Amino acid sequence: MTLTANKSITDTDATVDVTAKNVVLTSTTGSIGAVDAPVQLSVATVTASAPGALYFTNDKAISLTSITGGEVG
């Protein structure tokens, strides 16, 4: 699954947002998640890129393919 946003990718609840085998998350001008509101994943591998912060959780073991951001948490 691939998600590309021109702004930030945000989350406002505590439920899993993405369930997939692999996910690619890209924010071209913002952040992915926030320190107090991470994006919740249920995936085996993740690739994430944003010029801002990256905050996500996963409910199982995860393989990080590539993580690029201004701040990773």
CYANA upper distance limits for C-alpha pairs under 8 A (distance plus 0.5 A):
  1 MET  CA     20 ALA  CA      7.14
  1 MET  CA     21 LYS  CA      8.48
  1 MET  CA     22 ASN  CA      6.67
  1 MET  CA     23 VAL  CA      5.27
  1 MET  CA     24 VAL  CA      6.81
  2 THR  CA     23 VAL  CA      6.23
  2 THR  CA     24 VAL  CA      5.16
  2 THR  CA     25 LEU  CA      6.64
  3 LEU  CA     23 VAL  CA      8.31
  3 LEU  CA     24 VAL  CA      6.71
  3 LEU  CA     25 LEU  CA      5.57
  3 LEU  CA     26 THR  CA      6.75
  4 THR  CA     25 LEU  CA      6.59
  4 THR  CA     26 THR  CA      5.15
  4 THR  CA     27 SER  CA      6.36
  4 THR  CA     28 THR  CA      8.01
  5 ALA  CA      9 ILE  CA      7.11
  5 ALA  CA     26 THR  CA      6.78
  5 ALA  CA     27 SER  CA      5.36
  5 ALA  CA     28 THR  CA      6.84
  6 ASN  CA     27 SER  CA      6.39
  6 ASN  CA     28 THR  CA      5.62
  6 ASN  CA     29 THR  CA      6.44
  6 ASN  CA     30 GLY  CA      8.05
  7 LYS  CA     27 SER  CA      6.43
  7 LYS  CA     28 THR  CA      6.92
  7 LYS  CA     29 THR  CA      5.78
  7 LYS  CA     30 GLY  CA      5.49
  7 LYS  CA     31 SER  CA      8.00
  8 SER  CA     27 SER  CA      6.20
  8 SER  CA     28 THR  CA      8.45
  8 SER  CA     29 THR  CA      7.42
  8 SER  CA     30 GLY  CA      4.80
  8 SER  CA     31 SER  CA      5.19
  8 SER  CA     32 ILE  CA      6.28
  8 SER  CA     33 GLY  CA      8.10
  9 ILE  CA     27 SER  CA      7.05
  9 ILE  CA     30 GLY  CA      8.09
  9 ILE  CA     31 SER  CA      6.82
  9 ILE  CA     32 ILE  CA      5.25
  9 ILE  CA     33 GLY  CA      6.49
 10 THR  CA     31 SER  CA      8.43
 10 THR  CA     32 ILE  CA      6.76
 10 THR  CA     33 GLY  CA      5.40
 10 THR  CA     34 ALA  CA      7.78
 10 THR  CA     37 ALA  CA      8.17
 10 THR  CA     38 PRO  CA      8.25
 10 THR  CA     39 VAL  CA      7.34
 11 ASP  CA     17 ASP  CA      8.43
 11 ASP  CA     33 GLY  CA      6.67
 11 ASP  CA     37 ALA  CA      6.46
 11 ASP  CA     38 PRO  CA      7.06
 11 ASP  CA     39 VAL  CA      6.12
 12 THR  CA     37 ALA  CA      7.03
 13 ASP  CA     37 ALA  CA      8.02
 14 ALA  CA     40 GLN  CA      7.90
 15 THR  CA     40 GLN  CA      7.26
 16 VAL  CA     39 VAL  CA      8.22
 16 VAL  CA     40 GLN  CA      5.23
 16 VAL  CA     41 LEU  CA      6.15
 16 VAL  CA     42 SER  CA      7.31
 17 ASP  CA     39 VAL  CA      7.07
 17 ASP  CA     40 GLN  CA      5.84
 17 ASP  CA     41 LEU  CA      6.43
 18 VAL  CA     40 GLN  CA      7.31
 18 VAL  CA     41 LEU  CA      5.48
 18 VAL  CA     42 SER  CA      6.60
 18 VAL  CA     43 VAL  CA      8.02
 19 THR  CA     41 LEU  CA      6.70
 19 THR  CA     42 SER  CA      5.22
 19 THR  CA     43 VAL  CA      6.38
 20 ALA  CA     42 SER  CA      7.04
 20 ALA  CA     43 VAL  CA      5.68
 20 ALA  CA     44 ALA  CA      8.09
 21 LYS  CA     43 VAL  CA      5.54
 21 LYS  CA     44 ALA  CA      5.74
 21 LYS  CA     45 THR  CA      7.21
 22 ASN  CA     43 VAL  CA      6.30
 22 ASN  CA     44 ALA  CA      6.36
 22 ASN  CA     45 THR  CA      5.32
 22 ASN  CA     46 VAL  CA      6.41
 23 VAL  CA     43 VAL  CA      7.44
 23 VAL  CA     45 THR  CA      6.96
 23 VAL  CA     46 VAL  CA      5.50
 23 VAL  CA     47 THR  CA      6.87
 24 VAL  CA     46 VAL  CA      6.38
 24 VAL  CA     47 THR  CA      5.19
 24 VAL  CA     48 ALA  CA      6.27
 25 LEU  CA     32 ILE  CA      8.31
 25 LEU  CA     46 VAL  CA      8.19
 25 LEU  CA     47 THR  CA      6.76
 25 LEU  CA     48 ALA  CA      5.17
 25 LEU  CA     49 SER  CA      6.90
 26 THR  CA     32 ILE  CA      8.30
 26 THR  CA     48 ALA  CA      6.28
 26 THR  CA     49 SER  CA      5.38
 26 THR  CA     50 ALA  CA      6.40
 27 SER  CA     31 SER  CA      6.64
 27 SER  CA     32 ILE  CA      7.15
 27 SER  CA     49 SER  CA      6.89
 27 SER  CA     50 ALA  CA      5.29
 27 SER  CA     51 PRO  CA      7.93
 28 THR  CA     49 SER  CA      8.44
 28 THR  CA     50 ALA  CA      6.47
 28 THR  CA     51 PRO  CA      7.45
 29 THR  CA     50 ALA  CA      7.37
 29 THR  CA     51 PRO  CA      6.69
 29 THR  CA     52 GLY  CA      8.01
 30 GLY  CA     50 ALA  CA      6.70
 30 GLY  CA     51 PRO  CA      6.60
 30 GLY  CA     52 GLY  CA      5.82
 30 GLY  CA     53 ALA  CA      8.29
 31 SER  CA     50 ALA  CA      6.02
 31 SER  CA     51 PRO  CA      7.11
 31 SER  CA     52 GLY  CA      4.91
 31 SER  CA     53 ALA  CA      5.37
 31 SER  CA     54 LEU  CA      6.48
 32 ILE  CA     38 PRO  CA      8.23
 32 ILE  CA     39 VAL  CA      7.70
 32 ILE  CA     50 ALA  CA      7.22
 32 ILE  CA     52 GLY  CA      7.99
 32 ILE  CA     53 ALA  CA      6.76
 32 ILE  CA     54 LEU  CA      5.30
 32 ILE  CA     55 TYR  CA      6.49
 32 ILE  CA     56 PHE  CA      8.02
 33 GLY  CA     37 ALA  CA      6.42
 33 GLY  CA     38 PRO  CA      4.91
 33 GLY  CA     39 VAL  CA      5.57
 33 GLY  CA     53 ALA  CA      8.02
 33 GLY  CA     54 LEU  CA      6.60
 33 GLY  CA     55 TYR  CA      5.31
 33 GLY  CA     56 PHE  CA      6.72
 34 ALA  CA     38 PRO  CA      5.61
 34 ALA  CA     39 VAL  CA      8.30
 34 ALA  CA     53 ALA  CA      7.71
 34 ALA  CA     54 LEU  CA      7.63
 34 ALA  CA     55 TYR  CA      5.95
 35 VAL  CA     55 TYR  CA      6.57
 35 VAL  CA     73 GLY  CA      7.70
 37 ALA  CA     55 TYR  CA      8.27
 38 PRO  CA     55 TYR  CA      5.33
 38 PRO  CA     56 PHE  CA      5.00
 38 PRO  CA     57 THR  CA      6.91
 39 VAL  CA     55 TYR  CA      7.03
 39 VAL  CA     56 PHE  CA      5.01
 39 VAL  CA     57 THR  CA      6.85
 40 GLN  CA     56 PHE  CA      6.22
 40 GLN  CA     57 THR  CA      5.47
 40 GLN  CA     58 ASN  CA      6.47
 40 GLN  CA     59 ASP  CA      8.37
 41 LEU  CA     56 PHE  CA      7.53
 41 LEU  CA     57 THR  CA      6.40
 41 LEU  CA     58 ASN  CA      5.11
 41 LEU  CA     59 ASP  CA      7.15
 42 SER  CA     58 ASN  CA      5.89
 42 SER  CA     59 ASP  CA      5.97
 42 SER  CA     60 LYS  CA      7.38
 43 VAL  CA     58 ASN  CA      7.39
 43 VAL  CA     59 ASP  CA      8.36
 43 VAL  CA     60 LYS  CA      8.01
 43 VAL  CA     62 ILE  CA      7.39
 44 ALA  CA     60 LYS  CA      8.14
 44 ALA  CA     61 ALA  CA      7.38
 44 ALA  CA     62 ILE  CA      5.54
 44 ALA  CA     63 SER  CA      6.63
 45 THR  CA     62 ILE  CA      6.06
 45 THR  CA     63 SER  CA      5.06
 45 THR  CA     64 LEU  CA      6.26
 45 THR  CA     65 THR  CA      7.06
 46 VAL  CA     62 ILE  CA      7.91
 46 VAL  CA     63 SER  CA      7.00
 46 VAL  CA     64 LEU  CA      5.74
 46 VAL  CA     65 THR  CA      6.37
 46 VAL  CA     66 SER  CA      7.79
 47 THR  CA     64 LEU  CA      6.81
 47 THR  CA     65 THR  CA      5.69
 47 THR  CA     66 SER  CA      5.33
 47 THR  CA     67 ILE  CA      6.42
 48 ALA  CA     54 LEU  CA      8.29
 48 ALA  CA     66 SER  CA      6.82
 48 ALA  CA     67 ILE  CA      5.49
 48 ALA  CA     68 THR  CA      6.87
 49 SER  CA     54 LEU  CA      8.32
 49 SER  CA     66 SER  CA      8.34
 49 SER  CA     67 ILE  CA      6.39
 49 SER  CA     68 THR  CA      5.16
 49 SER  CA     69 GLY  CA      6.23
 50 ALA  CA     54 LEU  CA      7.54
 50 ALA  CA     68 THR  CA      6.86
 50 ALA  CA     69 GLY  CA      5.40
 50 ALA  CA     70 GLY  CA      7.67
 51 PRO  CA     68 THR  CA      8.16
 51 PRO  CA     69 GLY  CA      5.54
 51 PRO  CA     70 GLY  CA      5.72
 52 GLY  CA     69 GLY  CA      6.15
 52 GLY  CA     70 GLY  CA      5.16
 52 GLY  CA     71 GLU  CA      6.72
 53 ALA  CA     69 GLY  CA      6.38
 53 ALA  CA     70 GLY  CA      5.95
 53 ALA  CA     71 GLU  CA      4.81
 53 ALA  CA     72 VAL  CA      6.11
 53 ALA  CA     73 GLY  CA      7.86
 54 LEU  CA     69 GLY  CA      6.81
 54 LEU  CA     70 GLY  CA      8.31
 54 LEU  CA     71 GLU  CA      6.66
 54 LEU  CA     72 VAL  CA      5.27
 54 LEU  CA     73 GLY  CA      6.43
 55 TYR  CA     72 VAL  CA      7.01
 55 TYR  CA     73 GLY  CA      5.60
 56 PHE  CA     73 GLY  CA      8.08
 58 ASN  CA     62 ILE  CA      7.66
 68 THR  CA     72 VAL  CA      8.48
